[in-house]
Amino acid sequence: MTNKLFYKPYVFLDKINDIIKKNLLKFKYLNIIVDIDGKEVSEDELTIIKFAKINKIPFFFKNNYQKCTKYNATGIFLDAKNTSTIRPILLKRNFKVVGSAHNQREYFNKLQQKCKLVMLSPIFYNEKYSKNNILNIHRFNQTTLNWKTDICALGGINLGNLKKIKLTKARSIAFKKLIFDLKIKKPAYNLM
């Protein structure tokens, strides 16, 4: 399999601007996760949804079934803290359920929620977690050894460590800050 088709990138967005739009369009097979909490839809969410629909980019809402239904989202992203049961009506149509986990217990919860892809976090250092919580390549591989779902690497991914993902069995990457990097070249999949 060539690198062009190897990773499916997922980007977490809570806002969008011209730099982000330009960088988003450099990725093939991109998926957007609208990472904004709240029951009401904000202006930022509407801008992200409009951008995704115009550019035919699949998009997911974080933990919000109502927004998924209202805006005809591709699917839902269930974070590690979300333990709610998936609604069977959503599974009847071509609706994707993805989630995140930090350990085996949370992974099994995501299996019960019918997640087809689980993001394991944090693979690399980022300011959200202490250095003791960082998995790095070896612990990431050990944790995902018997996982039956598709695996996505999440946390601290940047241009400097992106190629290390090839040492895992992850077939997707998820990131937030990477999309702000002005050094991303076109096409972005050549980075991986």
N, C-alpha and C positions, 0 to 999 in steps of 0.2 A: 504494500500500500504506500502510496506517495505521501509526502508531507502535506500536499495540497488538500488531501481529504482526511488527514489523520486526526486532527483535533477539531471538535466543535466548540467554539468559544461562547461562553455565557458572560455577559457584562451586567453588573449591578449598577443601575442608574437612579439617582434621586434628583438629578437636574440634567439639563442638556444645554449646550451652547455651540457656537460654530466650530471650535476646536474639537469638541467631542463628536459632533456630526461628521466632520471630515475624517477623523480617525475611525469611527464606526464603519464607514463605507469602505475602508481598506481591508476589512475582514470578510472572508467568505463563510457561509454557513453560520452566521452570527445569530445568537439568541439574546434578547434583552429581558432582564428581570427588573421590573419597576419596583424599586426598593424604597417605597414611601408608605409609612403607616398612616392610619386614619380611615374612617368610614367614608368621608366625603372625598371626592376626587379634586385634587388641586390643579392649578394652572400648569405646574411642572409636569404632572402626570398626563394631562391632556396633550401637552407639547410632545412628550415622549411617545405617547400612543399614536399621534398623528404622524410623527417621523417614522415610526415602525411600520405603520400601514402604507404610507406612501412608498417606502422602500422595500415593502414585502418582507420585512424582518419579523420572525416569530417573536412574540412577547408574552411574558408571564407576569402575574401579580404575586406579590409576597403575601401569603396567608389570608387572602381575601377572595372567597368564592363569589361574592356578590359582584365585585368589580370584574372578575373573570367573565361572568355571564353577561353583564351589562355591555362590556366592550368587546365581546367575542374574542377573548384572549386565547392563545394557543394552549395555555395550561396554567398551572399554579405552582409556585415555589413554596414549599413548606420548610421553614427554618427549623433548626435543631430543637428549639423550645416548643414548637407546635406539636402537640400530641393528639389533636382532634382526629376523628374518624372521617375518612374521605366520603363524600356524598355519592352514593351509587349512580344518581342521575347524571353526574358529570362524566362518569366512566362509560356511559352508553354512546357518547359521540367520540370523535377523535380528539380527546382531551388528554394532554400530557401532564403527569404529576412528577415533579422533581423535588428533591429535598436535600438538606444538609445534615451532617452528623459529625461528631467529634470523637466518637468511640463506638464499640460494638453494640452497647445497649441502645444508643440512639439509632444505629443502623437498623437494628431489628424493629424498632418503632417505625422507621421509614418503610420497611418491607410491609408491615401491617397497613400502612397508609397507601399501599400500591404504587410507591415510587419506582419508576423504571430507571431513573438515574439518581445516584446519591453522590453529593459533593462532600468529600472528606476534607476537613479543615482543622488547623492551619498547616499546610505543608512547609511553608517558609516563614521566616520572621516577619511580623508586622507589629505595629505599635498597639494593636488591639489585645494581643496575648503576651504573656511573659515568656521568656526564652525556654522555660521548663515545659511549656505546652506545645512547642513547635515539634512537628513530627519529623521533618526532613525525609529524605528518600527512603532510608532503611525502615523506619517505623511506619511510614505510609504504606510501604509494600507489605510489611508484616500484618498490619491492621486489615488490609483489603484482600489478604491471601485467599479466603474462601467466600468472598462476596459474590453473589449471584446477579447483581444488577450491573448496569453500566456505571463506571466510576469516573468522577470528575475531580481534578485537583483544584483546591481553593485555598487562598490565603497567602498573601505576600508575593504573588507572582509579578515579576517585572522583567524588563529586557535582559537583565544580567543573569537571571536564573531560569529563564523560560525553557532553554534547551535541556535542562535537567529533568524535565517532565518525561522525556523519552525513556528515562530509567525506571519509570513506573508503568503499571498496566492501565493507567488513566487514558481515556480516549476523548476526554473533554477537559477544558480548563475554564475556570471562572475567576473573574477579577473585577476590581473597581478602579484602582488608581492607575493601572497601566493605560487606560484609555486617555488619560491626560498627557501622556508622554509625547512630546513633539518629535521625538526621534523615530517614531514608527514610520517605516517606509511602505510604499505601495508596491506590490501587494503584501499585506501583513503576514500571510501564512508562510512566507519565506523565513520569518523569524523563528519558526518552530522547527 
